[in-house]
Amino acid sequence: MTEAQYVEQDLGTKIEKLRSEHRALDEELKNIVEDPSIDDLQLQRLKKRKLFLKDSIGHLESRLVPDITA
C-alpha cells in the first residue's frame, strides 16, 4: 500500500468517527429538546459541537478529492 493510500484510509477512518459522533449528537439533541428542564447553555454547546463536527467532516472530505485546476 502506498503512502497516499494510507493517508486516504486514515482520513476515511477519521471521517467515519466524526460522522458517528455527529449522529450521536443528533440523537441526543432530539431527546434533549423534548426535556423542559434542559439548560439552554448546554443545548447551545451541543449544537455548536454538532456544527463543528459537520464542518470538520466537510474539510476532511475535501482533502480526499484531488484539486483539479481549470
Secondary structure, DSSP 8 states (H G I E B T S, - for coil): --HHHHHHHHHHHHHHHHHHHHHHHHHHHHHHHT-TT--HHHHHHHHHHHHHHHHHHHHHHHHHS-----
